[in-house]
């Protein structure tokens, strides 16, 4: 019995912190560069067409703001993990940066849910909502999303984030309060993630049925909805679902270890949780893809540019084809051997 206990304790102590210190800084640097460029370009597009901004574009604007709030905290976390988890920016700023992460995460989920609901109403019930949804409604709903997200994540500020003010900046809390943090995290997961996910699935499930059964639906609208479904599938399957499952599982593992229950699989759970933490921050770089299918003005500009590009390529190709027979080193039509064919592309 004593030998088994010693083996279990050895398994508990085998957590590889080095992986976190190497993996997360690389991911954060990539997200900072790509996310900053993509979100700034997207927000610039929204702001330049402010007079023509639509209801969904209000949510896109808020989505970009939430992304940038988090992205600007990433350099501090790069320094933190590069210094082997030594926080040098003070406990107050530690809590602010962790707050910004949660604000971005659940703000993103909230605004993606709003976009899904608006798309659902516009496609499934177009006559019922025609002329009834205005920009003011989108502004009020965006304000409500921020309030609800704030209420959900504000209690996290009161949990201990460091054993002392200069050595750590926990993304959850210290072992002393972990048993209180797990129930809060589970409730938080249900209200901030599971319920919005069910709403999104219901909206797009019904949209897919409508688009598949109605023959008179605009082809461009079908393509736009399909692209939006693909982006949301990527976001939830890569970023959101693994993070929430592994966050709560890792919290449970920490409680078990405090109770003296140790298994070799705990190390795998820890590593998987760290990977999910890296993946969840990718949502700040993936969210700007929503501009391609959610921002009507941006979509029309992109469509016109691609149309002009295709036309230019077609004109250039035609000119090349017509010029080829005139070149001195090419045989003319009359000089072609009998029965030969010209290749036309």
C-alpha positions as CSV (number, residue, x, y, z in Angstrom):
1,X,0.0,0.0,0.0
2,X,2.8,2.3,0.9
3,X,4.6,1.5,-2.4
4,X,1.5,2.3,-4.4
5,X,1.1,5.6,-2.5
6,X,4.7,6.6,-3.3
7,X,4.2,5.8,-7.0
8,X,1.0,7.9,-7.0
9,X,2.8,10.9,-5.4
10,X,5.6,10.5,-8.0
11,X,3.0,10.7,-10.7
12,X,1.6,13.9,-9.1
13,X,5.0,15.6,-9.1
14,X,5.7,14.7,-12.8
15,X,3.9,17.8,-14.1
16,X,5.9,19.3,-16.9
17,X,5.9,23.1,-16.4
18,X,8.5,23.6,-19.0
19,X,6.0,22.8,-21.7
20,X,3.8,25.7,-20.6
21,X,6.8,28.1,-20.6
22,X,7.7,27.1,-24.2
23,X,4.4,26.6,-25.8
24,X,2.2,29.6,-24.6
25,X,4.7,32.4,-25.5
26,X,5.0,31.2,-29.1
27,X,1.2,31.1,-29.4
28,X,0.7,34.5,-27.8
29,X,3.3,36.1,-30.1
30,X,1.5,34.7,-33.2
31,X,-1.9,35.7,-32.0
32,X,-0.7,39.2,-31.1
33,X,0.7,39.8,-34.6
34,X,-2.1,38.2,-36.6
35,X,-4.9,39.3,-34.3
36,X,-3.8,42.9,-34.2
37,X,-3.5,43.2,-37.9
38,X,-6.7,41.4,-38.7
39,X,-8.8,43.3,-36.1
40,X,-7.4,46.7,-36.9
41,X,-8.2,46.2,-40.6
42,X,-11.7,44.9,-39.7
43,X,-12.5,47.7,-37.4
44,X,-11.2,50.2,-39.9
45,X,-13.6,48.8,-42.5
46,X,-16.5,49.1,-40.1
47,X,-15.7,52.6,-39.1
48,X,-15.2,53.9,-42.6
49,X,-18.7,52.7,-43.5
50,X,-20.3,53.9,-40.2
51,X,-23.1,55.8,-41.9
52,X,-24.2,52.6,-43.7
53,X,-23.6,50.4,-40.7
54,X,-26.2,47.7,-40.2
55,X,-27.5,45.9,-37.1
56,X,-25.1,43.0,-37.3
57,X,-22.2,45.3,-37.9
58,X,-22.8,46.7,-34.4
59,X,-22.0,43.2,-33.0
60,X,-19.0,42.9,-35.3
61,X,-17.7,46.2,-33.9
62,X,-18.0,45.1,-30.3
63,X,-16.4,41.7,-31.2
64,X,-13.4,43.6,-32.6
65,X,-13.1,45.8,-29.5
66,X,-13.3,42.7,-27.2
67,X,-10.5,41.1,-29.3
68,X,-8.2,44.1,-29.1
69,X,-8.7,44.4,-25.3
70,X,-7.3,41.0,-24.9
71,X,-4.7,41.1,-27.6
72,X,-3.0,44.1,-26.0
73,X,-2.4,42.1,-22.8
74,X,-0.6,39.3,-24.6
75,X,2.9,40.9,-24.5
76,X,2.7,40.9,-20.7
77,X,2.0,37.1,-20.7
78,X,4.8,36.5,-23.1
79,X,7.1,38.0,-20.6
80,X,5.5,36.2,-17.7
81,X,5.9,32.7,-19.2
82,X,9.3,33.5,-20.6
83,X,10.4,34.3,-17.0
84,X,9.2,30.8,-15.8
85,X,5.9,32.1,-14.4
86,X,7.3,35.1,-12.6
87,X,4.8,38.1,-12.7
88,X,6.7,41.4,-12.5
89,X,3.8,43.8,-13.2
90,X,2.0,43.8,-9.9
91,X,-1.0,41.9,-8.5
92,X,-3.6,44.5,-9.6
93,X,-2.5,44.4,-13.2
94,X,-2.5,40.6,-13.0
95,X,-6.2,40.6,-12.2
96,X,-6.9,43.2,-14.9
97,X,-5.2,41.1,-17.6
98,X,-7.0,37.9,-16.5
99,X,-10.2,39.9,-16.5
100,X,-9.5,41.1,-20.1
101,X,-9.0,37.5,-21.2
102,X,-12.4,36.4,-19.8
103,X,-14.1,39.5,-21.1
104,X,-12.8,38.7,-24.6
105,X,-13.7,35.1,-24.4
106,X,-17.3,35.4,-23.2
107,X,-17.9,38.7,-25.0
108,X,-16.9,36.9,-28.2
109,X,-19.3,34.0,-27.5
110,X,-22.1,36.5,-26.6
111,X,-21.7,38.6,-29.8
112,X,-21.4,35.5,-32.0
113,X,-24.7,34.4,-30.4
114,X,-26.3,37.7,-31.3
115,X,-25.1,37.5,-34.9
116,X,-26.5,34.0,-35.1
117,X,-29.9,35.1,-33.8
118,X,-30.1,38.0,-36.2
119,X,-29.1,35.8,-39.2
120,X,-31.8,33.4,-38.0
121,X,-34.5,36.0,-37.9
122,X,-33.5,37.5,-41.2
123,X,-33.6,34.2,-43.0
124,X,-36.3,32.2,-41.3
125,X,-38.7,35.0,-40.3
126,X,-37.8,37.9,-42.8
127,X,-41.4,39.3,-43.0
128,X,-42.0,39.3,-39.3
129,X,-38.8,41.3,-38.5
130,X,-38.9,43.5,-41.6
131,X,-38.7,47.2,-40.4
132,X,-38.9,46.1,-36.8
133,X,-35.2,45.7,-36.0
134,X,-33.2,48.9,-35.9
135,X,-29.6,49.9,-35.0
136,X,-30.8,51.0,-31.6
137,X,-31.9,47.5,-30.8
138,X,-28.4,46.2,-31.6
139,X,-26.8,48.9,-29.5
140,X,-29.0,48.0,-26.5
141,X,-28.4,44.3,-27.0
142,X,-24.7,44.8,-27.2
143,X,-24.8,46.8,-23.9
144,X,-26.8,43.9,-22.3
145,X,-24.2,41.4,-23.5
146,X,-21.4,43.4,-21.9
147,X,-23.4,43.7,-18.6
148,X,-24.1,39.9,-18.5
149,X,-20.5,39.0,-19.3
150,X,-19.3,41.5,-16.6
151,X,-21.6,39.9,-14.0
152,X,-20.4,36.4,-14.9
153,X,-16.7,37.1,-14.7
154,X,-16.5,39.8,-12.0
155,X,-16.4,37.3,-9.1
156,X,-13.2,35.9,-10.6
157,X,-11.5,39.1,-9.5
158,X,-12.0,38.2,-5.8
159,X,-10.2,34.9,-6.0
160,X,-6.5,34.8,-5.1
161,X,-4.3,35.0,-8.2
162,X,-0.9,34.8,-6.6
163,X,0.7,33.4,-3.5
164,X,2.5,36.7,-3.3
165,X,2.3,39.8,-5.4
166,X,5.4,39.2,-7.5
167,X,5.8,35.5,-8.2
168,X,2.7,34.2,-10.0
169,X,-0.4,35.2,-11.9
170,X,-2.8,32.3,-11.9
171,X,-5.4,31.9,-14.6
172,X,-7.8,30.3,-12.0
173,X,-6.7,30.6,-8.4
174,X,-4.4,29.1,-5.8
175,X,-4.9,25.6,-4.3
176,X,-6.3,27.1,-1.1
177,X,-9.5,28.3,-2.9
178,X,-9.7,25.7,-5.6
179,X,-12.7,23.8,-4.1
180,X,-14.7,27.0,-4.2
181,X,-13.5,27.9,-7.6
182,X,-14.6,24.7,-9.3
183,X,-18.4,25.1,-8.7
184,X,-18.1,28.7,-9.8
185,X,-16.3,27.6,-13.0
186,X,-18.9,25.0,-13.8
187,X,-21.8,27.5,-13.4
188,X,-19.8,30.0,-15.4
189,X,-19.3,27.4,-18.2
190,X,-23.0,26.7,-18.3
191,X,-24.2,30.3,-18.4
192,X,-21.4,31.7,-20.5
193,X,-20.7,28.9,-22.9
194,X,-23.2,26.0,-22.9
195,X,-26.4,28.0,-23.2
196,X,-25.1,30.3,-26.0
197,X,-23.8,27.2,-27.8
198,X,-27.3,25.6,-27.7
199,X,-28.9,28.8,-29.0
200,X,-26.4,28.9,-31.9
201,X,-27.0,25.2,-32.7
202,X,-30.7,25.8,-32.7
203,X,-30.5,28.9,-34.9
204,X,-28.2,27.4,-37.6
205,X,-29.9,24.0,-37.4
206,X,-33.2,25.7,-38.4
207,X,-31.4,27.9,-41.0
208,X,-29.9,24.8,-42.7
209,X,-33.3,23.2,-42.9
210,X,-34.9,26.3,-44.4
211,X,-32.0,26.8,-47.0
212,X,-32.2,23.2,-48.0
213,X,-36.0,23.1,-48.5
214,X,-36.6,26.5,-50.1
215,X,-35.6,26.7,-53.7
216,X,-36.1,30.5,-54.0
217,X,-33.4,31.5,-51.5
218,X,-30.6,33.7,-52.9
219,X,-27.4,31.8,-53.8
220,X,-25.2,34.5,-52.2
221,X,-27.1,34.2,-49.0
222,X,-26.7,30.5,-48.9
223,X,-23.0,30.8,-49.5
224,X,-22.6,33.4,-46.8
225,X,-24.5,31.3,-44.2
226,X,-22.5,28.3,-45.1
227,X,-19.2,30.2,-44.5
228,X,-20.5,31.6,-41.2
229,X,-21.4,28.1,-40.1
230,X,-17.9,26.8,-41.0
231,X,-16.2,29.7,-39.1
232,X,-18.4,29.1,-36.0
233,X,-17.7,25.4,-36.2
234,X,-13.9,26.1,-36.2
235,X,-14.2,28.5,-33.3
236,X,-16.2,26.2,-31.1
237,X,-14.5,22.9,-31.9
238,X,-11.0,24.3,-31.8
239,X,-11.1,27.2,-29.3
240,X,-14.1,27.0,-27.0
241,X,-15.2,23.4,-26.4
242,X,-11.7,21.9,-25.5
243,X,-10.9,24.9,-23.2
244,X,-14.0,24.7,-21.1
245,X,-13.9,20.9,-20.8
246,X,-10.2,20.8,-19.9
247,X,-10.4,23.8,-17.6
248,X,-12.9,22.1,-15.3
249,X,-11.2,18.8,-15.6
250,X,-7.9,20.3,-14.6
251,X,-9.5,22.0,-11.6
252,X,-10.9,18.6,-10.5
253,X,-7.5,17.0,-10.9
254,X,-5.9,19.7,-8.7
255,X,-8.5,18.9,-6.0
256,X,-7.9,15.2,-6.3
257,X,-4.1,15.8,-5.9
258,X,-4.7,17.8,-2.8
259,X,-6.7,14.9,-1.4
260,X,-3.7,12.5,-2.1
261,X,-5.2,10.9,-5.2
262,X,-2.7,10.8,-8.0
263,X,-2.6,9.1,-11.4
264,X,-0.1,9.2,-14.3
265,X,-2.9,10.5,-16.6
266,X,-3.0,13.8,-14.6
267,X,0.1,15.0,-16.4
268,X,-1.6,14.4,-19.8
269,X,-4.6,16.4,-18.6
270,X,-2.4,19.2,-17.5
271,X,-0.6,19.3,-20.9
272,X,-3.9,19.1,-22.8
273,X,-5.2,22.0,-20.7
274,X,-2.2,24.1,-21.5
275,X,-2.7,23.4,-25.2
276,X,-6.4,24.3,-24.9
277,X,-5.3,27.6,-23.3
278,X,-3.2,28.3,-26.3
279,X,-6.0,27.4,-28.7
280,X,-8.7,29.4,-27.0
281,X,-6.8,32.6,-27.5
282,X,-6.8,31.9,-31.2
283,X,-10.4,33.1,-31.3
284,X,-9.0,36.7,-31.3
285,X,-7.3,35.9,-34.6
286,X,-10.2,33.8,-36.1
287,X,-13.0,36.2,-35.2
288,X,-12.0,38.7,-37.9
289,X,-13.1,36.1,-40.5
290,X,-16.6,37.1,-39.4
291,X,-16.0,40.4,-41.3
292,X,-16.0,38.4,-44.5
293,X,-19.5,37.1,-44.1
294,X,-21.1,39.4,-41.5
295,X,-20.2,42.9,-42.7
296,X,-22.2,43.6,-45.8
297,X,-20.2,46.6,-46.9
298,X,-16.9,44.7,-46.5
299,X,-18.3,41.8,-48.4
300,X,-19.4,43.9,-51.3
301,X,-16.0,45.6,-51.5
302,X,-14.3,42.2,-51.5
303,X,-16.8,41.0,-54.2
304,X,-16.1,44.0,-56.4
305,X,-12.3,43.7,-56.0
306,X,-12.3,40.0,-56.8
307,X,-14.6,40.7,-59.8
308,X,-12.3,43.4,-61.1
309,X,-9.3,41.1,-60.6
310,X,-10.9,38.2,-62.5
311,X,-11.8,40.6,-65.3
312,X,-8.3,42.0,-65.5
313,X,-6.8,38.4,-65.6
314,X,-9.3,37.5,-68.3
315,X,-8.4,40.5,-70.5
316,X,-4.7,39.8,-70.0
317,X,-5.2,36.2,-71.0
318,X,-7.2,37.1,-74.0
319,X,-4.6,39.6,-75.2
320,X,-1.9,37.0,-74.8
321,X,-3.9,34.4,-76.8
322,X,-4.5,36.8,-79.6
323,X,-0.9,38.0,-79.7
324,X,0.7,34.6,-79.9
325,X,-0.1,33.8,-83.6
326,X,1.4,37.2,-84.6
327,X,4.8,36.4,-83.1
328,X,7.5,35.8,-85.8
329,X,8.7,32.6,-84.3
330,X,5.2,31.0,-84.2
331,X,3.6,29.4,-87.3
332,X,0.6,31.2,-88.8
333,X,-2.8,29.6,-89.4
334,X,-2.0,29.2,-93.1
335,X,1.3,27.5,-92.3
336,X,-0.2,24.8,-90.1
337,X,0.1,21.3,-91.5
338,X,-3.1,19.9,-92.8
339,X,-5.2,18.2,-90.1
340,X,-3.4,19.9,-87.2
341,X,-5.4,21.4,-84.4
342,X,-4.9,24.7,-82.5
343,X,-5.0,24.4,-78.7
344,X,-7.3,27.1,-77.3
345,X,-7.4,27.6,-73.5
